[in-house]
Amino acid sequence: MMKNKTIVLSGDKSISHRALMVSSISKGVNRITNLCNGRDVASTISCLRLCGAKIERRAKSYVISTSRLSKPAEPLDCGNSGTTIRLLSGLLAGQGVEATLYGDDSLMNRPMGRIINPLSKMGAKIENRDNKIIVKRASIKGGNIDNNTSSAQVKSSIILAGLGAKNKTILNESYDSRDHTERMLNYHSAHSIYANEGRILINPSDLSSKDLEIPGDISKASFLIAYACLLKGASITLKNVSINPYRIGFIRTLIKMEADIAIDNKKNKYGEPIGDIHVKYSSRLKNIRVTAQNVRDMIDEIPILAVVASFSKGVMIIDGVSELKLKESDRVFSITSNLRSMGVDIRESKESIMIKGQINLYNTNIKTFSDHRIAMAFYIASLLAKRTAKIDDLDCIDISFPDFFDKIREISL
């Protein structure tokens, strides 16, 4: 048995984006510590600065002292970040700020109508033209808006627009999705937002400044948790990680597969639940069926779950995978093609993937499709497989987890 390793992670990516955006329209001085150190969050910082946000790096903190955003002098490059382009479109529309937003080819191939349609119904002048999102100055009126997409990005875009509307906005959600935006707004203002069973009321509001410490990123943690479950003798403790109930579907699934995982030291900090996650090596987990609802709770963790399933006993069926085709890559294709090339019996249908677990995987040429989560998942698979792997692009991991390789070494040393 290896000695237990204590691991501390940089801040949650989803919460970091939201903290920067909300702080940029809050009166007073906001201090954010443990911000996510990935390229996606750097894209948000760059875009907000171009919109007049004063964001300064001071030692381990970021200090934001801006209460209103302004028209940028140049188009806003959102890089590969869906959260940046979708949330910022709503934020700027609500602030009455004209802007042009764009990103790399992967980002601009992702569906943007899902934010343009509801924002337009609220009064925004917004369109997707020539591979760019163009936001014109307009008055957001609010009103009743239905969101039929199981996406926290879409929901958050509508909420941020609603903060600057003339009237209240009532947002009707068809699906429950991660609630970081609602929690953060409640922390900044007692009266800006009320959520109850799929119905969210957004009041046009001025926000007050707050200090925030971002909890460790549960999505980053998931790759380390998976590796610890599969690496013989491993034992780790991940400190102060976000355990938002909408974000721990992967952990719940591993526990059902009989993984040795426990969470303790639970507390609520700055509106978000956090805790310490303890993980020990588990001798061959047992595959289960993963429902479409389960997939919505861990959409970003499906690539690493597929890798875990490949080393586990029995057959895993993952339902409701169509949304995976609309991510940074077509993740259904990325997962199936790579695992098949590593010798795994994996099959796909329109809405599901079937994976038959086995004792050994065999390294080969692995294609990441420049997708950070595919790259991390298959790097871990390569460490546990036989022979030598060739992985075509590991630099894309910097999008979300620049110190990924350091943390992997911490576990295996």
C-alpha positions in Angstrom: 0.0 0.0 0.0 1.3 3.4 -1.0 1.4 6.2 1.6 -1.8 8.3 1.5 -1.2 11.4 -0.6 -2.9 14.7 0.2 -3.7 16.7 -3.0 -4.8 20.3 -3.3 -6.4 21.5 -6.6 -6.7 24.9 -8.2 -10.2 26.4 -8.3 -13.3 25.0 -9.9 -13.4 26.1 -13.6 -17.2 26.6 -13.7 -17.2 28.6 -10.5 -14.2 30.7 -11.5 -15.8 31.9 -14.7 -18.9 33.0 -12.8 -17.0 34.6 -10.0 -15.1 36.8 -12.5 -18.2 37.8 -14.4 -20.4 38.5 -11.3 -17.5 40.4 -9.6 -17.1 42.6 -12.7 -20.6 44.0 -12.3 -20.6 44.2 -8.5 -20.1 47.5 -6.6 -16.9 47.8 -4.6 -13.8 45.7 -4.6 -14.0 41.9 -5.0 -11.1 39.6 -4.1 -11.0 36.1 -5.6 -8.5 33.4 -4.4 -7.7 30.0 -5.8 -9.0 30.9 -9.3 -8.8 28.1 -11.9 -5.4 28.3 -13.7 -6.6 27.0 -17.1 -6.7 28.6 -20.5 -10.5 28.8 -20.5 -10.6 31.1 -17.4 -7.7 33.1 -18.9 -10.0 33.7 -21.9 -12.7 35.1 -19.6 -10.2 37.4 -17.8 -9.0 38.7 -21.2 -12.5 39.3 -22.5 -13.7 41.1 -19.3 -10.6 43.4 -19.3 -11.4 44.4 -22.9 -14.9 45.3 -21.7 -13.4 47.7 -19.1 -13.1 45.4 -16.1 -10.2 46.2 -13.8 -8.8 42.8 -12.9 -5.4 42.8 -11.1 -3.3 39.8 -10.1 -2.0 40.3 -6.5 0.1 37.4 -5.2 -2.4 34.5 -5.1 -5.5 36.6 -5.5 -7.3 38.5 -8.2 -8.8 41.8 -7.3 -11.8 43.1 -9.4 -13.0 46.7 -9.0 -15.5 47.4 -11.7 -19.3 47.8 -11.4 -20.2 48.3 -15.1 -18.8 46.9 -18.3 -18.3 48.9 -21.5 -18.1 48.4 -25.3 -14.8 46.6 -26.1 -12.5 48.2 -28.8 -12.0 44.9 -30.5 -13.7 41.5 -30.9 -13.6 39.2 -27.8 -11.6 36.0 -28.3 -13.2 33.3 -26.2 -10.7 30.6 -27.2 -12.1 27.2 -26.7 -14.4 28.2 -23.8 -18.1 27.5 -24.2 -18.7 29.0 -20.7 -17.0 32.2 -21.7 -18.9 32.8 -24.9 -22.3 31.8 -23.7 -22.3 33.4 -20.3 -20.6 36.6 -21.5 -23.2 37.0 -24.3 -25.9 37.0 -21.7 -24.0 39.3 -19.3 -23.2 41.9 -22.0 -26.7 41.8 -23.5 -28.1 42.5 -20.0 -25.5 45.3 -19.5 -26.5 47.0 -22.8 -23.0 46.5 -24.1 -22.2 46.0 -27.8 -19.7 43.3 -28.6 -18.5 40.7 -31.1 -17.5 37.3 -29.6 -15.7 34.5 -31.3 -13.6 31.5 -30.6 -11.6 28.6 -32.2 -13.2 26.3 -34.8 -14.2 23.8 -32.2 -16.0 26.4 -30.2 -17.8 28.0 -33.1 -19.1 24.6 -34.3 -21.0 24.2 -31.0 -24.7 25.0 -30.9 -25.2 28.7 -30.1 -28.9 28.9 -31.0 -29.7 27.6 -27.6 -28.6 31.0 -26.1 -29.5 33.3 -29.0 -33.2 32.2 -29.0 -34.0 32.8 -25.4 -31.9 36.0 -25.2 -33.8 37.3 -28.3 -37.1 36.7 -26.6 -35.9 38.8 -23.7 -35.3 41.7 -26.0 -31.6 41.2 -26.9 -30.4 42.0 -30.4 -28.1 39.0 -30.9 -27.1 36.9 -33.8 -24.7 34.2 -34.9 -23.1 35.5 -38.2 -19.9 34.7 -40.0 -18.8 32.3 -37.1 -19.2 35.1 -34.6 -21.8 36.1 -32.0 -22.8 39.7 -32.4 -24.5 41.5 -29.5 -26.0 44.9 -30.3 -27.1 47.5 -27.7 -30.7 46.8 -26.7 -33.0 47.0 -23.8 -33.7 43.6 -22.1 -37.3 43.5 -21.0 -37.3 40.2 -19.1 -40.5 38.2 -19.1 -41.3 34.4 -19.1 -38.6 32.3 -20.7 -38.6 28.5 -21.2 -35.2 26.7 -21.3 -35.6 23.2 -22.8 -31.8 22.5 -22.8 -30.2 20.6 -20.0 -27.3 23.1 -19.9 -26.2 25.3 -17.0 -24.4 27.5 -19.5 -27.7 28.4 -21.2 -29.5 28.9 -17.9 -26.7 31.1 -16.6 -26.6 33.2 -19.8 -30.4 33.9 -19.3 -29.9 34.7 -15.6 -27.0 37.1 -16.2 -29.0 38.9 -18.9 -32.0 39.1 -16.5 -29.9 41.0 -13.9 -29.9 44.0 -16.3 -33.5 43.7 -17.5 -36.2 46.4 -17.1 -38.6 43.8 -15.5 -38.2 40.6 -13.6 -37.5 37.4 -15.6 -39.2 34.1 -14.8 -37.1 31.2 -16.2 -38.8 27.8 -16.5 -36.3 25.0 -16.6 -37.1 21.6 -18.1 -34.0 20.0 -16.4 -32.1 20.5 -13.2 -28.6 21.5 -13.9 -25.6 22.8 -11.9 -26.6 25.8 -9.8 -23.4 27.7 -9.3 -24.8 30.9 -10.8 -27.8 30.9 -8.5 -25.6 30.2 -5.4 -23.2 33.0 -6.3 -25.9 35.6 -6.9 -27.5 34.7 -3.6 -24.1 35.2 -2.0 -23.7 38.7 -3.6 -27.3 39.8 -3.2 -30.2 38.5 -1.0 -32.9 39.6 -3.5 -31.5 39.0 -7.0 -32.7 35.4 -7.5 -35.2 32.9 -6.2 -35.2 29.3 -7.4 -37.9 26.7 -6.7 -38.5 23.4 -8.4 -37.5 24.4 -12.0 -38.8 27.9 -11.7 -36.2 30.7 -11.3 -37.2 34.3 -10.6 -34.5 36.9 -11.6 -34.9 40.4 -10.2 -33.0 43.3 -11.9 -30.4 43.9 -9.3 -27.3 45.8 -8.2 -24.8 43.5 -6.7 -22.4 44.2 -3.8 -18.8 43.2 -3.6 -17.7 40.0 -1.9 -14.5 38.1 -1.3 -14.5 34.5 -2.7 -12.3 31.5 -2.3 -12.9 29.1 -5.1 -13.2 25.4 -4.0 -11.1 22.7 -5.7 -12.4 21.6 -9.1 -14.4 18.4 -8.9 -14.1 17.9 -12.7 -10.3 17.9 -12.3 -10.6 15.7 -9.2 -12.5 13.1 -11.2 -9.5 12.2 -13.3 -7.4 11.8 -10.2 -10.1 9.8 -8.4 -10.4 7.4 -11.4 -6.6 6.9 -11.5 -6.5 6.2 -7.7 -9.3 3.7 -8.1 -7.4 1.8 -10.8 -3.8 2.1 -9.6 -2.8 -0.7 -7.4 -2.0 0.4 -3.8 -3.1 4.1 -4.4 -4.6 6.1 -1.6 -5.3 9.9 -1.9 -7.2 12.7 -0.1 -8.4 15.6 -2.2 -8.8 18.7 0.1 -11.5 21.3 0.0 -13.2 20.2 -3.3 -16.6 21.3 -4.6 -19.2 18.7 -3.7 -22.1 20.5 -5.3 -24.8 17.9 -5.6 -25.1 18.5 -9.4 -21.4 17.8 -9.8 -20.8 14.6 -8.0 -22.6 12.2 -10.3 -19.3 10.6 -11.2 -18.5 9.8 -7.6 -22.0 8.4 -7.0 -21.5 6.2 -10.0 -18.1 4.9 -8.8 -19.5 4.1 -5.4 -22.3 2.1 -7.0 -19.5 0.3 -8.9 -18.1 -0.5 -5.4 -15.2 2.0 -5.4 -13.6 2.8 -2.0 -14.5 6.5 -1.8 -15.6 8.6 1.2 -16.3 12.3 1.7 -15.9 14.1 5.0 -15.2 17.5 6.5 -18.2 18.8 4.7 -19.0 22.5 5.0 -20.6 25.4 3.2 -18.3 28.1 2.1 -19.2 31.2 0.1 -22.5 29.6 -0.9 -20.9 26.4 -2.2 -20.7 22.9 -0.4 -17.2 21.6 -0.1 -15.5 18.6 1.5 -12.5 16.3 1.5 -12.6 13.2 -0.8 -10.8 10.1 0.2 -10.1 7.4 -2.5 -8.3 4.1 -2.3 -7.5 1.5 -5.0 -10.4 -0.8 -5.6 -9.7 -4.3 -7.0 -11.7 -4.5 -10.3 -14.9 -2.4 -10.0 -18.2 -3.8 -11.3 -19.9 -2.2 -14.3 -23.4 -0.9 -14.0 -26.0 0.8 -16.3 -25.8 4.6 -16.3 -29.1 6.3 -17.0 -29.6 9.5 -19.1 -30.3 11.5 -15.9 -27.0 10.2 -14.4 -25.2 11.3 -17.6 -26.6 14.9 -17.2 -25.0 15.0 -13.7 -21.6 14.1 -15.0 -21.5 15.0 -18.7 -17.9 16.1 -18.6 -16.8 12.9 -16.8 -18.1 10.4 -19.3 -14.7 10.1 -21.1 -12.9 9.0 -17.9 -15.9 6.9 -16.8 -15.6 5.0 -20.1 -11.9 4.3 -19.4 -12.8 3.1 -15.8 -15.5 0.8 -17.4 -12.9 -0.7 -19.7 -10.9 -2.0 -16.7 -14.0 -3.1 -14.7 -16.0 -6.4 -14.5 -19.0 -7.0 -16.7 -20.7 -4.6 -19.2 -21.4 -0.9 -18.7 -24.2 0.7 -20.7 -24.3 4.5 -20.7 -27.6 6.0 -21.9 -28.4 9.5 -23.1 -25.1 10.3 -24.8 -26.2 12.5 -27.7 -25.1 15.7 -25.9 -21.5 14.3 -25.9 -21.4 14.8 -29.6 -21.7 18.6 -29.2 -18.7 19.1 -26.9 -15.2 20.2 -27.7 -15.1 17.1 -29.9 -17.7 14.5 -30.8 -16.9 12.7 -27.6 -18.9 9.6 -28.5 -16.7 9.1 -31.5 -13.5 10.1 -29.6 -14.2 7.6 -26.8 -15.3 4.7 -29.0 -12.6 5.0 -31.6 -9.8 5.2 -29.1 -11.0 2.4 -26.8 -11.6 0.2 -29.8 -8.1 0.8 -31.0 -6.9 -0.2 -27.5 -8.6 -3.5 -27.8 -11.9 -2.8 -26.0 -15.2 -4.3 -27.1 -17.2 -1.0 -27.3 -20.4 -0.4 -29.3 -22.6 2.6 -29.8 -26.1 3.3 -30.9 -27.9 6.6 -31.3 -28.4 7.2 -27.6 -26.1 4.8 -25.8 -22.6 3.3 -25.5 -21.9 -0.3 -24.4 -18.5 -1.2 -23.0 -17.3 -4.7 -22.1 -14.7 -4.5 -19.4 -11.5 -6.6 -19.6 -8.3 -7.2 -17.8 -5.8 -5.5 -20.1 -5.8 -2.6 -22.6 -3.1 -2.2 -25.2 -1.5 1.1 -26.1 -1.6 2.4 -29.6 -1.7 5.7 -31.4 -4.3 7.8 -29.4 -6.1 10.7 -31.0 -7.2 13.4 -28.5 -9.0 15.5 -31.2 -7.5 18.5 -29.2 -10.2 17.9 -26.5 -8.7 18.3 -23.0 -11.0 15.8 -21.4 -10.3 13.1 -24.0 -6.6 13.8 -23.6 -6.6 13.4 -19.8 -8.9 10.3 -19.9 -6.7 8.5 -22.4 -3.4 9.6 -20.8 -4.6 7.8 -17.7 -5.7 4.8 -19.8 -2.2 4.7 -21.4 -0.6 4.6 -17.9 -2.5 1.5 -17.0 -2.3 -0.3 -20.4 0.4 -2.5 -21.9 3.0 -1.4 -24.5 3.8 2.2 -25.4 1.3 4.9 -26.3 1.6 7.7 -28.8 -0.8 10.5 -27.9 -1.1 13.2 -30.6 -1.9 16.4 -28.5 -1.4 16.7 -24.8 -1.0 20.5 -24.8 -4.8 20.9 -25.0 -4.9 19.8 -21.3 -3.8 23.3 -20.4 -7.4 24.5 -21.3 -8.6 23.3 -17.9 -5.8 21.5 -15.9 -2.3 22.9 -16.5 -0.8 21.0 -13.5 -2.5 17.6 -14.5 0.8 15.8 -15.0 2.2 17.1 -11.6 -0.9 15.8 -9.8 -0.7 12.4 -11.6 2.9 12.1 -10.4 1.9 13.0 -6.9 -0.4 10.0 -6.8 2.0 7.4 -8.3 5.3 8.5 -6.5 
